[in-house]
Amino acid sequence: MTPHRIDIDDLVKKCQSTLINSIPHPIAYQDKVKLENNTLPPSLGKTPLNIYALWVRTEEEPQWKLMYIGQRSAKQGWNRVKQHLFSTPKGTQSKLLQVRMMVESGAEMGVTSLLVEPDSMRLSIEEELINLNSKLSTDLPWNDKARAKSGKKRKA
């Protein structure tokens, strides 16, 4: 029997375009000391998402830099983004420490997101997007754990 090959390249390309080629929505921090006192801008949090990207830009580097790609079920997507940006429950891993360092240094955080359906496809798409956007050792600096899990090694 000849195996049938199903290719998700077109879907990954569409996701890449939506997540990576979109302009990030800036996150305004009113309180840069107690990040938990901040909220998402009104333009975010209304539509479901299950894959998201965290971005940073500084005065020295005004172009947005992609720092992290993550996923969470569509029901919990925005809650997970808020955990990275504002407050993390004990025992939960997030990028809050890295975000705090960026915000305290004067950098601006941004978010892009997308919804992949069915929701179960988010894991495969996230992995493909991480691989696609990790060509150099300086790419996706906050995604080390996901990259190690996928077996993808950074190229110097």
Secondary structure, 3 states (H helix, E strand, C coil): CCCCCCCCHHHHHHHHHHHHCCCCEEECCCCCCCHHHCCCCCCCCCCCCCEEEEEEECCCCCCCEEEEEEECCCCCHHHHHHHHHCCCCCCCCCCHHHHHHHHHCCCEEEEEEECCCCHHHHHHHHHHHHHHCCCCCCCCCCCHHHHHHHCCCCCC
